[in-house]
Amino acid sequence: MGKKAIFQVSLLAGTIIGAGVFALPFVFNTVGVGAGFFYLVLGAIVFTIIHLMYADVVMRTAGEHRFLGYAGIYLGRQSFLPILLMTVVETVFVLAIYLILSKSFSQLVNFPGGDLEAVLFFWFVSSLSIFLGLRKIAILELLATAGMIMIIGLVFLWGLGVLDQFKFGGFVLDWKILFLPLGPVLFSLSGRVAVPSLVSYDSDKKSVRNSIIIGTFLPAIVYGLFVLSVLGLSLNVSEDAVSGLVGQIPDFGMILIGVFGLLSLWTSYIAVGFDVFKSFLQDLRLSKWVAPALIAFGPLVVYFFSSQSFIYLVSLVGGFFLALESLLIILMWLRVDKIAPKPRIFMKNLPAPMVALTALVFLAALGYEVARIFLD
């Protein structure tokens, strides 16, 4: 594999590996490890298809566009505002998820004060960093990925001693939680935002195809090792994965996990927050007073007025927003054949039933989240 391909794989895998990994141990423990790994493999397959579809759209469309631009071209201008609002709300919820996790990591480093003070401090520093323009420092995204990899690596190293004792469970046959893993798995494996950059770096179709396949499955493998390590180490598996490790990993190890976690969350918060801040200003054309207020206080409002359940919000974002986004990509990909003059670059012979099955996975996740909202 050449340097360009390694960079492309790193770009996609680095974008994918994120906060969603911390939801997986609890979900796997709830539905059974066998069921959890089934969904993890399924998620890697369907997102490989989605990433290839999106790359196909990008490579067959003249000019450079954002996701909203492609939607406008292939789904009509009337889709612009609804999709923009969907992505903005999704991003605000993601930032709220970071706030919830910041509480867990702050506890590991013994942050002075209570949980509320820790969350407010993290929120204030992160929001201020967005407005100071720190997003322009490219190393932030590298730090975010490095932080997550360090945490996963540390947990895996301590978990090596228990992997040989791990008992591989099967499936928990309960219809109420049958689709529970879908949302968290989809949240943890989505890398759509990295695809245009991956394509622009090297548009050779073989390189793009291989990089997307490897770059999507590699995080799934890393996640699997992390899940096994956490389940083997934890006496009680917590929703955020790390709280349940207290007492099972030496104190200095937990402090390292807390530091790396907060660093990664901070840099991710800035990157995601700056992007939605830009959408407020450029796409929604909000005033320079309203946009900062929304990006600063929107996540805080969600945090205080939601259940503050990490699993619940991760499931909502993955099962509702990202599932809907993936269905839109499928529609765009199908529409390209009628509008773009170039023939398909990827999955030229993908059978219609396979497209339908892929869409069905996201429809199942979407239906489960909608039902859960109304039933709760």
PEURZI-V759519 format. One record per residue. PHI is phi in radians with two decimals (none if undefined). Layout:
PHI, PHI
This chain:
none, -1.31, -1.08, -1.11, -1.13, -1.08, -1.12, -1.12, -1.08, -1.11, -1.09, -1.24, -1.10, -1.14, -1.22, -1.23, -1.13, -2.83, -1.09, -1.06, -1.06, -1.30, -1.50, -1.19, -1.00, -1.11, -1.16, -1.07, -1.16, -1.33, -1.66, 1.81, -1.10, -1.07, -1.13, -1.07, -1.22, -1.05, -1.19, -1.13, -1.15, -1.05, -1.09, -1.12, -1.16, -1.20, -1.34, -1.09, -1.12, -1.10, -1.11, -1.19, -1.08, -1.18, -1.07, -1.10, -1.08, -1.09, -1.32, -1.73, -1.94, -1.21, 1.46, -1.81, -2.44, -1.58, -0.95, -1.10, -1.13, -1.12, -1.09, -1.10, -1.21, -1.79, -1.99, 1.72, -1.10, -1.17, -1.45, -1.02, -1.15, -1.04, -1.22, -1.07, -1.09, -1.07, -1.20, -1.16, -1.10, -1.00, -1.15, -1.08, -1.16, -1.08, -1.11, -1.13, -1.09, -1.09, -1.10, -1.09, -1.18, -1.05, -1.10, -1.12, -1.25, -1.12, -1.11, -1.24, -1.72, 0.98, -1.07, -1.12, 1.75, -1.59, -1.09, -1.08, -1.09, -1.14, -1.13, -1.12, -1.13, -1.05, -1.07, -1.12, -1.12, -1.18, -1.12, -1.09, -1.11, -1.07, -1.31, -1.43, 1.39, -1.16, -1.04, -1.24, -1.40, -1.08, -1.17, -1.05, -1.15, -1.13, -1.13, -1.06, -1.16, -1.08, -1.08, -1.12, -1.14, -1.11, -1.11, -1.05, -1.13, -1.11, -1.11, -1.13, -1.08, -1.24, -1.49, -1.01, -1.23, -1.94, -1.09, -1.28, -1.70, -1.24, -1.76, -1.37, -1.33, -1.81, -2.09, -1.64, -1.44, -2.42, -1.09, -1.19, -2.04, -0.99, -1.78, -0.96, -1.26, -1.00, -1.03, -1.04, -1.15, -1.13, -1.06, -1.41, -2.00, -1.34, -2.38, -0.95, -1.10, -1.52, -1.09, -1.02, -1.16, -1.07, -1.18, -1.18, -1.23, -2.73, -1.55, -1.07, -1.10, -1.17, -1.12, -1.11, -1.06, -1.14, -1.14, -1.21, -1.11, -1.18, -1.17, -1.58, -1.39, -1.05, -1.04, -1.09, -1.16, -1.06, -1.06, -1.05, -1.14, -1.11, -1.07, -1.06, -1.15, -1.14, -1.14, -1.28, -1.50, -1.45, -1.32, -2.24, -1.34, -1.53, -1.04, -1.65, 1.29, -1.44, -1.07, -1.28, -1.56, -1.05, 1.63, -1.74, -2.11, -0.90, -0.99, -1.15, -1.19, -1.16, -1.13, -1.06, -1.07, -1.11, -1.14, -1.11, -1.13, -1.13, -1.09, -1.15, -1.12, -1.07, -1.17, -1.15, -1.04, -1.12, -1.08, -1.20, -1.11, -1.13, -1.13, -1.28, -1.07, -1.13, -1.15, -1.01, -1.37, -1.56, -1.53, -1.54, 0.95, -1.35, -1.20, -1.24, -1.71, -1.26, -1.01, -1.08, -1.11, -1.17, -1.23, -1.39, -1.70, -0.98, -1.09, -1.16, -1.11, -1.06, -1.06, -1.37, -1.77, -1.74, -1.30, 1.05, -1.55, -1.04, -1.10, -1.07, -1.23, -1.09, -1.11, -1.12, -1.14, -1.24, -1.37, -1.84, -1.19, -1.27, -1.14, -1.12, -1.06, -1.17, -1.12, -1.15, -1.13, -1.06, -1.09, -1.07, -1.07, -1.21, -1.30, -1.01, -1.02, -1.55, -1.95, -1.37, -1.30, -1.36, -1.30, -1.00, -1.67, -2.02, 0.90, -1.05, -1.93, -1.12, -1.18, -0.99, -1.06, -1.22, -1.10, -1.13, -1.14, -1.08, -1.09, -1.13, -1.05, -1.26, -1.15, -1.12, -1.12, -1.12, -1.10, -1.11, -1.19, -1.11, -1.10, -1.14, -1.10, -1.33, -1.31, -1.31
